[in-house]
Amino acid sequence: MQSINHIILIFSFISISSCSSNKVLFNDIPENLEIKIPEAVITFGDLIDLKISSLNNLSTSIFSPIAMDKIGTIRNAEARKLDGYLVDGSGHIDIPFLGKVKAIGLTCASLSESIKIKLEEYVKNPSVSTKILNFRVSILGEVAKPGTFNVIDQNISFTELISRAGDFNKNADPTKIMIMRSTNNVIETKYLDLTSYEFLSSEYYFLKQNDKIYVRPDNASLAFDFGILRNAGTLSLLTSIIILLFR
């Protein structure tokens, strides 16, 4: 009877260690699935890079915080942040001479058009481009390279972030990924199942600025948090236990 109990215990260990979550993402994806790529929407605390130009650059220089001796030079992202326009608590940016301009809830294209209309009172044929300077997303937990990643092109999908982070660790649970997202200055949390193709068409597949992702360990890893069954020596360990029990 004692031997039977030992065998049951051993197979319980094996069963638990093999019951890790399915690592295959997006099961049963239908053919010709189309996913619309959204534009980034400006929110509180964003830093906006604003470039205004025209045929006569002197006529637009008064609307720019960049000093004349910096015009035409290559400036890195960190330097541009010092000159960026902060979206304040009321959702506006404050542009010299133009005053407060609403930014929150707009895409960069919409904001550029709004500023251009205001500039036409002062400048002939102005050209305006805007970009979010502090668009970044973070990923923590069971990935190879957790960290914060800057997004230059204002757009990043969940799969691209996972790729940047070096993929999931073998003990990650893709069925319960937590995302923390700031909406109207309120942090919201949501659990996502990346093994379902329906996730591809959800509002979370493409990330927003300052999204934070946490990849939790699977249930087997949580049960054996000391790492007894996490390494390549698992089979050897179980074999040794069996030999000791039945000597």
MARGU-427509 format. One line per 2 residues: number of its first residue (from 1); for each residue y, z, x of C-alpha. Coordinates in steps of 0.2 Angstrom, whole numbers. Layout:
<recs>
NUM	Y:Z:X; ...
</recs>
This chain:
<recs>
1	0:0:0; 12:4:14
3	8:-13:22; 13:-22:6
5	29:-12:5; 33:-17:23
7	29:-36:19; 41:-35:3
9	54:-27:14; 53:-40:27
11	53:-54:14; 68:-46:6
13	78:-47:22; 73:-65:24
15	78:-69:6; 95:-61:7
17	99:-69:23; 94:-86:16
19	104:-84:0; 121:-88:8
21	132:-99:-3; 131:-118:-4
23	141:-125:11; 141:-143:3
25	159:-146:-4; 163:-156:-19
27	146:-159:-26; 143:-174:-37
29	160:-183:-34; 161:-197:-46
31	165:-215:-40; 183:-221:-40
33	190:-204:-42; 209:-205:-40
35	220:-190:-35; 239:-191:-36
37	248:-185:-21; 262:-174:-26
39	279:-172:-18; 284:-156:-11
41	295:-146:-22; 309:-135:-15
43	308:-117:-18; 317:-100:-13
45	319:-97:5; 316:-115:11
47	326:-122:25; 332:-139:22
49	336:-152:35; 350:-163:29
51	355:-179:37; 371:-188:31
53	376:-205:38; 387:-220:34
55	394:-235:42; 408:-223:49
57	399:-208:56; 416:-199:58
59	418:-199:39; 402:-190:37
61	403:-177:51; 413:-165:42
63	398:-162:30; 385:-159:43
65	383:-142:53; 377:-151:68
67	391:-151:82; 397:-168:87
69	390:-166:105; 373:-165:97
71	374:-181:87; 362:-194:93
73	352:-182:104; 333:-178:101
75	332:-160:94; 316:-151:92
77	310:-143:75; 315:-125:81
79	333:-131:85; 335:-140:69
81	330:-124:59; 346:-116:66
83	356:-129:58; 346:-130:42
85	352:-125:25; 344:-110:17
87	340:-111:-2; 348:-95:-7
89	343:-83:-21; 352:-93:-34
91	342:-109:-29; 357:-118:-21
93	362:-124:-3; 380:-123:2
95	386:-139:10; 403:-139:19
97	416:-146:8; 404:-151:-6
99	400:-133:-10; 385:-126:-19
101	371:-139:-23; 356:-135:-33
103	340:-137:-23; 326:-127:-31
105	314:-136:-42; 319:-153:-34
107	309:-164:-23; 318:-169:-6
109	320:-187:-14; 329:-179:-29
111	340:-168:-19; 345:-182:-7
113	350:-192:-22; 360:-178:-30
115	369:-175:-13; 373:-194:-12
117	381:-194:-29; 393:-180:-24
119	397:-188:-7; 402:-205:-15
121	418:-196:-20; 423:-195:-1
123	412:-207:8; 408:-226:5
125	390:-230:4; 383:-214:11
127	365:-212:16; 356:-195:14
129	339:-189:19; 332:-171:17
131	317:-162:23; 309:-145:21
133	309:-138:39; 299:-122:36
135	284:-131:27; 269:-121:33
137	253:-115:27; 241:-101:33
139	222:-99:33; 213:-83:38
141	195:-76:37; 179:-86:40
143	186:-102:49; 185:-107:68
145	203:-106:71; 213:-95:59
147	232:-96:60; 248:-104:53
149	251:-123:53; 267:-132:52
151	267:-147:41; 279:-161:47
153	276:-174:33; 278:-161:19
155	261:-164:12; 244:-156:16
157	227:-155:7; 215:-141:7
159	202:-152:16; 215:-156:30
161	219:-138:32; 201:-133:34
163	199:-147:47; 214:-141:57
165	207:-124:56; 191:-130:64
167	180:-130:49; 171:-115:40
169	161:-103:50; 142:-103:45
171	144:-87:35; 159:-93:25
173	158:-93:6; 166:-109:-1
175	163:-104:-19; 176:-90:-19
177	191:-95:-8; 207:-85:-12
179	224:-93:-12; 240:-84:-12
181	255:-94:-19; 273:-89:-21
183	280:-95:-38; 298:-90:-43
185	298:-76:-30; 281:-69:-37
187	265:-69:-27; 251:-76:-37
189	232:-76:-32; 218:-87:-37
191	200:-89:-33; 194:-107:-30
193	177:-115:-29; 177:-129:-16
195	159:-134:-20; 165:-141:-37
197	172:-159:-38; 184:-153:-51
199	194:-143:-38; 199:-160:-31
201	210:-163:-47; 217:-146:-48
203	234:-141:-44; 228:-132:-28
205	220:-146:-19; 236:-151:-12
207	245:-135:-4; 263:-130:-6
209	274:-122:7; 269:-104:12
211	252:-105:4; 240:-92:11
213	222:-95:11; 208:-82:14
215	190:-88:17; 179:-73:13
217	161:-70:20; 146:-74:9
219	136:-61:1; 123:-61:14
221	136:-58:28; 144:-44:18
223	127:-35:16; 124:-36:34
225	142:-33:41; 136:-27:57
227	129:-44:61; 111:-40:62
229	106:-56:54; 121:-67:60
231	115:-73:76; 102:-86:83
233	90:-71:87; 86:-67:68
235	69:-75:68; 65:-66:85
237	70:-50:78; 60:-51:62
239	45:-57:72; 46:-41:83
241	48:-30:67; 32:-38:60
243	22:-35:76; 28:-17:77
245	23:-13:59; 6:-21:60
247	0:-16:78
</recs>
